[in-house]
């Protein structure tokens, strides 16, 4: 019995030891499981964070590339954002210094920037898990030298350019200033000058006929792609006359006359130089130089005379040829070449871009009805700095004609607006020589004027311009100057009327970014001109830093 009780007690103790061992094994297994689970979760978090970091880094670099391409093609925005993959926000900064850490946010907008910085923040498409967020966003900074366009605005273009001959008439006067030769260049349409207009320079009808009569006078040369007709007692053309055909009556041409077809010289007309035409009809006039035609020459009225020689295929009638006659029935061959064709460019579509106005401070008027007081305040804000008053948001016509007050121009100034109407006794004042631009932009890029509803430019009444100002009018609509204003500058418009006692003294001003003589863009402000040079540095930076 005693031995039996000892046996049972021993067996009970063995069962307790086994239970402890089992519990130990379970605990070890649990710890190992926890370690494995923790390692798995940690690995997943690390992997997802790494993946997110790669994605956000690629997105940030994509933002740098996107902004760089935009700047390289001449387009600048304060920031660039993509809400789809790769998602980024690229912010622009510029510095007026070549070294240092002084930066201003946004585009230079005419400021003389030395460097441009892009900071792009990219976001991951698949974010990190298990609290691993370090790769969800990345930021990259790139710095470039700024390409500053030419700060000068080249003074190009004629005294008056009109795309259409519509409304071209009146009794205004065009005068030279400091040796500049004023010219009138009409791109399309038949031109008539029959008032009291006086043009000290050239007159060109690039795609139409030209008729000059009354007391209209031209101090330079006249050129027409079609017929040229000049008649009037005692009229004078100070240079050459060139056209498809020419008819002169009571006119003196101080230069040469050239026509691909007929030239007719009537009573009271004189050509001081030579006459070259497809045919020659002498009806009482006088040619002081040589006369040449590959066709027929005819004296149709007695008293006609040629002081020089005459060369023709045939000759009829009786007249005086002091220099001798050469008649070649088979044709005399090539004659004197035509004068060079004057360049009358296509219409220039000009839009306002702050980057074109390097060195100018831009003051933008709020949208809505713009008052005289707002223009005064804008001028006061500019002070003595060159500036632009951007009035494109004004819904009313810009008048500047409240009483006799005058807007001061203390440096070069441009006013950009939809439509202008100056009258009353207002005006612009200046204490020294400056340039003034009055511009209505043409945003339709089609090489022809696009006039918005209600657009145009008029000057009437006693409105005045200080003679120290040189003024450029650019307007795709009709420009009508009918007062007795004395204007110094030039006009580039859809069509033009200069009437009354108005006087335009030609002083070229030009437009930024364009050669108005040829109609071509220039490097300064030209569309597509790069704003940045080769990248000088790129680095990762802290997000939000």
C-alpha positions as CSV (number, residue, x, y, z in Angstrom):
1,X,0.0,0.0,0.0
2,X,2.7,2.3,1.0
3,X,4.6,1.7,-2.2
4,X,1.5,2.2,-4.3
5,X,0.9,5.6,-2.8
6,X,4.5,6.6,-3.6
7,X,4.0,5.5,-7.2
8,X,0.9,7.6,-7.7
9,X,2.5,10.6,-6.2
10,X,5.5,10.3,-8.5
11,X,3.3,10.0,-11.5
12,X,1.4,13.2,-10.5
13,X,4.6,15.1,-10.3
14,X,5.6,13.9,-13.8
15,X,2.3,15.1,-15.3
16,X,2.9,18.6,-13.9
17,X,6.4,18.8,-15.4
18,X,5.1,17.9,-18.8
19,X,2.5,20.6,-18.6
20,X,5.1,23.2,-17.8
21,X,7.2,22.1,-20.8
22,X,4.2,22.3,-23.1
23,X,3.3,25.8,-21.9
24,X,6.9,26.8,-22.5
25,X,6.9,25.5,-26.0
26,X,3.6,27.4,-26.7
27,X,5.1,30.6,-25.3
28,X,8.3,30.2,-27.4
29,X,6.1,29.6,-30.5
30,X,4.0,32.7,-29.7
31,X,7.1,34.8,-29.4
32,X,8.5,33.5,-32.6
33,X,5.1,34.2,-34.3
34,X,5.1,37.7,-33.0
35,X,8.6,38.3,-34.2
36,X,7.8,36.9,-37.6
37,X,4.6,39.0,-37.8
38,X,6.4,42.1,-36.7
39,X,9.2,41.5,-39.2
40,X,6.6,40.9,-42.0
41,X,4.7,44.1,-41.2
42,X,8.0,46.0,-41.0
43,X,9.1,44.6,-44.3
44,X,5.8,45.5,-45.9
45,X,6.0,49.1,-44.5
46,X,9.6,49.5,-45.7
47,X,8.8,48.1,-49.1
48,X,5.7,50.4,-49.5
49,X,7.7,53.4,-48.3
50,X,10.4,52.7,-50.8
51,X,7.9,52.3,-53.6
52,X,6.2,55.5,-52.6
53,X,9.5,57.3,-52.5
54,X,10.4,56.2,-56.0
55,X,7.0,57.4,-57.3
56,X,7.1,60.7,-55.5
57,X,10.6,61.4,-56.6
58,X,9.7,60.6,-60.2
59,X,6.7,62.9,-60.0
60,X,8.8,65.7,-58.5
61,X,11.3,65.4,-61.4
62,X,8.4,65.3,-63.9
63,X,7.3,68.7,-62.5
64,X,10.8,70.1,-63.0
65,X,10.8,68.8,-66.6
66,X,7.3,70.2,-67.3
67,X,8.1,73.7,-66.0
68,X,11.5,73.7,-67.8
69,X,9.9,72.9,-71.1
70,X,7.3,75.7,-70.6
71,X,10.0,78.2,-69.8
72,X,12.2,77.1,-72.7
73,X,9.3,78.0,-75.1
74,X,8.8,81.4,-73.6
75,X,5.8,80.7,-71.5
76,X,5.8,81.4,-67.7
77,X,3.3,80.6,-65.0
78,X,3.8,81.2,-61.3
79,X,3.1,77.5,-60.7
80,X,2.4,74.3,-62.6
81,X,0.1,71.6,-61.2
82,X,-0.8,68.1,-62.3
83,X,-3.6,66.3,-60.5
84,X,-3.1,63.0,-62.3
85,X,-0.2,60.7,-62.1
86,X,2.6,61.8,-62.0
87,X,1.0,64.3,-59.5
88,X,3.2,67.4,-58.8
89,X,3.1,71.1,-58.0
90,X,6.1,73.1,-59.4
91,X,6.5,76.6,-58.1
92,X,8.7,79.3,-59.8
93,X,11.0,81.8,-58.1
94,X,13.4,84.4,-59.6
95,X,16.3,86.3,-58.2
96,X,17.7,89.6,-59.3
97,X,21.2,88.5,-58.1
98,X,23.6,86.0,-59.6
99,X,24.5,84.6,-56.2
100,X,22.9,84.3,-52.8
101,X,19.6,83.1,-51.5
102,X,17.3,86.1,-52.2
103,X,14.3,84.8,-54.2
104,X,10.9,86.3,-55.2
105,X,7.9,84.0,-56.0
106,X,6.5,83.9,-59.5
107,X,7.5,84.9,-63.0
108,X,10.0,87.8,-63.6
109,X,7.3,89.8,-65.6
110,X,9.9,92.1,-67.0
111,X,12.1,92.3,-64.0
112,X,15.9,92.0,-64.8
113,X,16.1,88.5,-63.3
114,X,19.5,86.8,-63.1
115,X,18.3,83.3,-62.0
116,X,15.2,81.2,-62.1
117,X,14.4,78.5,-59.6
118,X,11.9,75.7,-59.8
119,X,10.8,73.8,-56.7
120,X,8.7,70.8,-57.5
121,X,6.8,68.6,-55.0
122,X,5.8,65.2,-56.2
123,X,3.2,62.8,-54.7
124,X,3.3,59.0,-54.7
125,X,0.5,57.2,-56.5
126,X,0.6,54.3,-53.9
127,X,1.4,55.7,-50.4
128,X,3.3,53.8,-47.7
129,X,1.5,51.5,-45.2
130,X,1.9,50.7,-41.6
131,X,2.7,54.3,-40.7
132,X,5.5,54.6,-43.2
133,X,4.8,58.0,-44.8
134,X,8.3,59.3,-45.4
135,X,8.2,58.5,-49.2
136,X,4.7,59.8,-49.9
137,X,6.0,63.2,-51.0
138,X,9.4,64.3,-52.4
139,X,10.7,67.8,-53.4
140,X,13.3,68.7,-56.0
141,X,14.9,72.1,-56.6
142,X,16.5,73.1,-59.9
143,X,18.2,76.4,-60.7
144,X,18.8,78.0,-64.2
145,X,20.4,81.2,-65.4
146,X,17.6,83.6,-66.6
147,X,17.8,84.7,-70.2
148,X,16.9,88.4,-70.2
149,X,15.6,89.7,-73.5
150,X,16.8,92.9,-75.1
151,X,15.6,95.7,-72.9
152,X,15.4,98.1,-75.9
153,X,12.3,98.5,-78.0
154,X,13.5,99.2,-81.6
155,X,11.9,102.2,-83.3
156,X,10.6,100.7,-86.5
157,X,7.7,101.1,-88.9
158,X,6.2,103.8,-91.1
159,X,4.5,106.9,-90.0
160,X,1.1,105.4,-90.9
161,X,0.4,101.8,-91.6
162,X,-3.2,100.8,-92.5
163,X,-4.2,97.2,-93.4
164,X,-7.2,98.5,-95.2
165,X,-7.7,101.7,-97.4
166,X,-11.2,102.1,-95.9
167,X,-11.6,105.6,-94.6
168,X,-8.2,106.8,-95.7
169,X,-8.8,110.4,-96.6
170,X,-8.8,113.8,-94.9
171,X,-6.7,116.9,-94.8
172,X,-4.1,115.9,-92.2
173,X,-0.4,116.6,-92.5
174,X,2.5,114.2,-92.1
175,X,5.9,115.9,-91.3
176,X,9.4,114.6,-90.8
177,X,11.2,114.9,-87.5
178,X,15.0,115.1,-87.2
179,X,15.6,113.7,-90.7
180,X,13.1,110.8,-90.5
181,X,11.1,110.3,-93.7
182,X,7.4,109.8,-93.0
183,X,5.6,107.3,-95.2
184,X,2.1,106.0,-95.6
185,X,1.8,102.3,-96.3
186,X,-1.6,100.8,-97.2
187,X,-1.7,97.0,-97.4
188,X,-5.0,96.4,-99.2
189,X,-7.5,98.4,-101.1
190,X,-7.7,101.4,-103.5
191,X,-6.3,104.6,-102.0
192,X,-7.6,108.1,-102.7
193,X,-5.9,111.2,-101.4
194,X,-8.0,114.2,-102.6
195,X,-8.2,116.5,-99.6
196,X,-5.7,118.9,-98.4
197,X,-3.4,116.2,-97.1
198,X,0.3,116.8,-97.2
199,X,2.7,113.8,-96.9
200,X,6.3,114.7,-96.6
201,X,7.4,111.2,-97.4
202,X,6.3,108.2,-99.5
203,X,2.8,106.8,-100.2
204,X,2.4,103.1,-101.0
205,X,-0.7,101.2,-102.1
206,X,0.6,97.6,-101.9
207,X,-2.6,95.9,-103.2
208,X,-4.7,98.5,-105.0
209,X,-4.8,101.6,-107.1
210,X,-3.7,105.1,-106.0
211,X,-5.5,108.2,-106.9
212,X,-4.1,111.6,-105.9
213,X,-6.0,114.8,-106.6
214,X,-7.3,118.0,-105.1
215,X,-4.5,119.7,-103.1
216,X,-3.0,116.4,-101.8
217,X,0.7,116.5,-102.0
218,X,3.4,113.9,-101.7
219,X,7.0,114.9,-100.9
220,X,8.5,111.5,-101.5
221,X,7.8,108.7,-104.0
222,X,4.5,107.1,-104.9
223,X,4.0,103.4,-105.6
224,X,1.0,101.4,-106.6
225,X,0.5,97.7,-107.5
226,X,-2.3,98.9,-109.9
227,X,-3.2,102.1,-111.6
228,X,-1.7,105.4,-110.5
229,X,-3.6,108.5,-111.4
230,X,-2.4,112.0,-110.4
231,X,-4.2,115.2,-111.4
232,X,-4.4,118.7,-110.2
233,X,-3.0,122.1,-111.0
234,X,0.5,122.6,-109.8
235,X,0.9,119.3,-107.9
236,X,4.3,117.9,-107.2
237,X,5.6,114.4,-106.4
238,X,9.0,114.8,-104.8
239,X,10.3,111.4,-105.8
240,X,9.6,108.6,-108.2
241,X,6.2,107.4,-109.5
242,X,5.9,103.6,-110.0
243,X,2.7,101.6,-110.8
244,X,1.1,99.2,-113.2
245,X,0.0,102.1,-115.3
246,X,0.4,105.9,-114.8
247,X,-1.7,108.9,-115.8
248,X,-0.4,112.4,-115.1
249,X,-2.2,115.7,-115.5
250,X,-0.9,119.0,-114.2
251,X,1.7,117.2,-112.2
252,X,5.5,117.5,-111.8
253,X,7.3,114.2,-110.9
254,X,10.7,115.2,-109.7
255,X,12.1,111.6,-110.1
256,X,11.5,108.9,-112.6
257,X,8.3,107.3,-113.8
258,X,8.1,103.5,-114.3
259,X,5.1,101.4,-115.4
260,X,4.7,97.9,-116.6
261,X,1.9,99.1,-118.8
262,X,1.0,102.5,-120.3
263,X,2.3,105.9,-119.2
264,X,0.3,108.9,-120.3
265,X,1.6,112.4,-119.8
266,X,-1.0,115.1,-120.3
267,X,-0.8,118.9,-120.6
268,X,0.9,120.6,-117.8
269,X,2.8,117.5,-116.6
270,X,6.5,117.1,-116.3
271,X,8.7,114.1,-115.5
272,X,12.1,115.5,-114.4
273,X,13.8,112.1,-114.7
274,X,13.3,109.3,-117.3
275,X,10.0,107.6,-118.3
276,X,9.8,103.8,-118.7
277,X,6.6,102.1,-119.7
278,X,4.9,99.3,-121.6
279,X,3.7,102.1,-123.9
280,X,4.2,105.9,-123.9
281,X,1.5,108.5,-124.7
282,X,2.6,112.1,-124.9
283,X,-0.4,114.3,-124.7
284,X,1.2,117.7,-124.2
285,X,3.6,117.0,-121.4
286,X,7.4,117.1,-121.1
287,X,10.0,114.4,-120.3
288,X,13.3,115.8,-119.3
289,X,15.2,112.5,-119.2
290,X,15.3,109.6,-121.5
291,X,12.1,107.8,-122.6
292,X,11.9,104.0,-123.2
293,X,9.2,101.5,-124.1
294,X,9.1,98.0,-125.5
295,X,5.8,98.9,-127.1
296,X,4.4,101.9,-129.0
297,X,5.2,105.6,-128.4
298,X,2.7,108.2,-129.6
299,X,2.6,112.0,-129.7
300,X,-1.2,112.5,-129.5
301,X,-1.2,116.2,-128.8
302,X,1.1,118.9,-130.3
303,X,3.6,120.6,-128.1
304,X,4.8,117.4,-126.4
305,X,8.5,117.2,-125.9
306,X,11.3,114.9,-124.7
307,X,14.6,116.5,-123.7
308,X,16.4,113.2,-123.7
309,X,16.4,110.3,-126.1
310,X,13.4,108.1,-127.1
311,X,13.7,104.3,-127.6
312,X,10.6,102.4,-128.8
313,X,9.2,99.7,-131.0
314,X,7.2,102.2,-133.0
315,X,6.5,106.0,-133.0
316,X,3.4,107.9,-134.3
317,X,2.6,111.6,-134.2
318,X,4.7,114.7,-134.1
319,X,6.7,115.9,-131.2
320,X,10.1,117.1,-130.2
321,X,12.8,114.6,-129.2
322,X,16.0,116.5,-128.5
323,X,18.2,113.5,-127.6
324,X,17.4,111.4,-130.7
325,X,15.1,108.5,-131.6
326,X,15.8,104.8,-131.7
327,X,13.0,102.8,-133.2
328,X,13.4,99.0,-133.2
329,X,10.4,97.2,-134.9
330,X,11.3,93.9,-133.3
331,X,11.5,95.5,-129.9
332,X,14.4,97.2,-128.2
333,X,15.0,94.5,-125.7
334,X,15.4,94.9,-122.0
335,X,14.9,98.4,-120.6
336,X,15.6,100.1,-117.3
337,X,14.7,97.8,-114.4
338,X,11.8,98.5,-112.2
339,X,12.5,100.2,-108.9
340,X,12.6,98.0,-105.8
341,X,9.2,97.0,-104.5
342,X,8.6,98.7,-101.1
343,X,7.9,96.3,-98.3
344,X,4.4,96.6,-96.8
345,X,4.3,93.9,-94.2
346,X,1.3,91.7,-93.2
347,X,-0.6,92.7,-90.2
348,X,1.2,92.2,-86.9
349,X,-1.0,90.5,-84.2
350,X,0.2,92.0,-81.0
351,X,-0.9,90.8,-77.5
352,X,0.2,92.2,-74.2
353,X,2.8,90.0,-72.4
354,X,4.5,91.4,-69.4
355,X,7.7,89.6,-70.4
356,X,7.9,91.8,-73.5
357,X,8.2,95.0,-71.4
358,X,11.5,94.4,-69.7
359,X,12.2,97.0,-67.1
360,X,8.5,98.2,-67.0
361,X,6.4,98.0,-63.9
362,X,2.9,96.7,-64.5
363,X,-0.1,98.2,-62.8
364,X,-3.4,96.3,-63.5
365,X,-6.7,98.1,-63.1
366,X,-9.5,96.0,-61.6
367,X,-12.2,94.7,-64.0
368,X,-15.3,96.9,-64.4
369,X,-15.8,100.6,-65.1
370,X,-12.5,102.4,-64.9
371,X,-12.5,106.0,-63.8
372,X,-10.1,108.9,-64.4
373,X,-9.1,108.7,-60.7
374,X,-7.9,105.1,-61.2
375,X,-5.6,106.2,-64.1
376,X,-4.3,109.0,-61.9
377,X,-3.7,106.6,-59.1
378,X,-1.9,104.2,-61.5
379,X,0.3,107.0,-62.8
380,X,1.1,108.0,-59.2
381,X,2.0,104.4,-58.3
382,X,4.4,104.2,-61.2
383,X,6.0,107.5,-60.2
384,X,9.2,108.1,-62.3
385,X,9.5,104.4,-63.3
386,X,8.8,103.1,-66.8
387,X,5.4,101.4,-66.6
388,X,2.4,99.7,-68.1
389,X,-1.2,100.5,-67.1
390,X,-3.0,97.3,-68.0
391,X,-6.6,98.4,-68.5
392,X,-7.8,95.4,-70.5
393,X,-10.4,94.6,-67.8
394,X,-12.1,98.0,-68.2
395,X,-15.6,97.6,-69.6
396,X,-15.9,101.3,-70.6
397,X,-14.1,103.3,-73.2
398,X,-10.9,104.9,-72.0
399,X,-11.5,108.7,-72.3
400,X,-9.0,110.5,-70.0
401,X,-11.0,113.7,-70.8
402,X,-12.4,114.9,-67.4
403,X,-12.2,118.6,-67.6
404,X,-8.8,120.0,-68.5
405,X,-6.8,117.6,-66.3
406,X,-3.8,115.9,-68.0
407,X,-2.3,112.5,-67.2
408,X,1.4,113.0,-66.3
409,X,3.9,110.8,-68.2
410,X,7.1,110.8,-66.1
411,X,8.8,108.0,-67.9
412,X,8.1,105.6,-70.8
413,X,4.4,104.5,-70.4
414,X,2.1,102.0,-72.1
415,X,-1.6,101.9,-71.7
416,X,-3.3,98.7,-72.8
417,X,-7.1,98.8,-73.3
418,X,-9.9,97.7,-75.6
419,X,-11.0,101.1,-77.0
420,X,-9.9,104.8,-76.7
421,X,-11.8,108.0,-77.2
422,X,-10.0,111.2,-76.4
423,X,-11.7,114.6,-76.5
424,X,-12.5,117.6,-74.4
425,X,-9.5,119.6,-73.2
426,X,-7.7,116.7,-71.5
427,X,-4.4,115.3,-72.6
428,X,-1.0,113.9,-71.6
429,X,1.7,116.1,-70.0
430,X,5.5,115.5,-69.7
431,X,8.4,117.4,-68.4
432,X,11.0,115.6,-70.5
433,X,11.1,113.3,-73.6
434,X,9.4,110.0,-73.2
435,X,7.6,107.3,-75.2
436,X,3.9,106.6,-74.9
437,X,2.1,103.5,-76.3
438,X,-1.7,103.4,-76.6
439,X,-2.4,99.8,-77.5
440,X,-5.5,97.8,-78.2
441,X,-4.3,94.2,-78.5
442,X,-5.2,91.8,-81.3
443,X,-5.3,88.3,-79.7
444,X,-6.3,86.4,-82.9
445,X,-3.2,85.1,-84.6
446,X,-4.2,85.3,-88.2
447,X,-2.0,88.1,-89.7
448,X,-5.0,90.4,-90.2
449,X,-6.7,92.9,-87.9
450,X,-9.4,91.5,-85.7
451,X,-11.5,94.3,-84.3
452,X,-13.6,93.5,-81.3
453,X,-17.1,94.9,-81.0
454,X,-17.0,98.5,-79.9
455,X,-13.3,98.8,-80.5
456,X,-11.6,101.8,-82.1
457,X,-9.5,104.9,-81.4
458,X,-10.7,108.5,-81.8
459,X,-9.2,111.9,-81.0
460,X,-11.3,115.0,-81.3
461,X,-11.9,118.4,-79.6
462,X,-9.1,120.1,-77.8
463,X,-7.3,117.0,-76.5
464,X,-3.5,117.7,-76.4
465,X,-0.3,115.8,-76.3
466,X,2.9,117.3,-74.9
467,X,5.3,117.8,-77.8
468,X,8.0,116.0,-75.8
469,X,6.1,112.7,-76.1
470,X,6.5,110.3,-79.0
471,X,3.3,108.3,-79.2
472,X,2.6,104.9,-80.8
473,X,-1.0,104.0,-81.6
474,X,-1.6,100.3,-82.2
475,X,-5.2,99.4,-82.9
476,X,-6.8,96.6,-85.0
477,X,-9.8,98.8,-85.6
478,X,-10.3,102.3,-87.2
479,X,-8.2,105.2,-86.0
480,X,-9.9,108.5,-86.5
481,X,-8.0,111.7,-85.7
482,X,-10.1,114.7,-86.6
483,X,-9.1,117.4,-84.3
484,X,-6.3,120.0,-84.7
485,X,-4.0,118.0,-82.6
486,X,-0.2,118.0,-83.1
487,X,0.8,114.4,-82.9
488,X,4.4,113.2,-82.7
489,X,4.8,109.5,-83.3
490,X,3.3,106.9,-85.6
491,X,0.1,104.8,-86.2
492,X,-0.3,101.1,-86.9
493,X,-4.0,100.3,-87.4
494,X,-6.6,98.4,-89.3
495,X,-7.6,101.6,-91.1
496,X,-6.8,105.3,-90.6
497,X,-8.3,108.8,-91.1
498,X,-6.3,111.9,-90.3
499,X,-8.5,114.9,-90.9
500,X,-9.0,118.6,-90.0
501,X,-5.9,120.5,-89.1
502,X,-4.3,117.4,-87.4
503,X,-0.5,117.1,-87.9
504,X,1.5,113.9,-87.4
505,X,5.2,114.5,-87.0
506,X,6.8,111.2,-87.7
507,X,8.9,109.9,-84.8
508,X,9.2,106.1,-84.9
509,X,8.5,104.4,-81.6
510,X,7.9,100.7,-82.5
511,X,6.5,97.7,-80.6
512,X,8.4,95.3,-78.4
513,X,9.2,92.0,-80.1
514,X,8.5,93.1,-83.7
515,X,10.2,94.8,-86.6
516,X,7.3,96.9,-88.0
517,X,9.3,97.6,-91.2
518,X,9.2,93.9,-92.2
519,X,6.5,92.6,-89.9
520,X,8.8,90.0,-88.4
521,X,9.2,89.1,-84.7
522,X,12.5,90.0,-83.1
523,X,14.5,88.2,-80.4
524,X,13.1,90.5,-77.8
525,X,9.9,89.1,-76.6
526,X,9.5,86.9,-79.6
527,X,7.0,84.0,-79.2
528,X,9.0,80.8,-78.3
529,X,12.1,82.7,-77.0
530,X,13.6,80.7,-74.1
531,X,13.5,82.3,-70.7
532,X,16.1,80.0,-69.2
533,X,19.6,78.8,-69.9
534,X,21.3,75.4,-69.1
535,X,20.5,74.0,-65.7
536,X,23.2,74.8,-63.2
537,X,22.1,72.7,-60.2
538,X,19.5,70.2,-59.1
539,X,19.0,68.7,-55.7
540,X,16.5,67.0,-53.4
541,X,15.1,69.3,-50.7
542,X,12.8,68.9,-47.8
543,X,9.1,68.9,-48.6
544,X,7.7,72.4,-47.7
545,X,11.3,73.6,-47.0
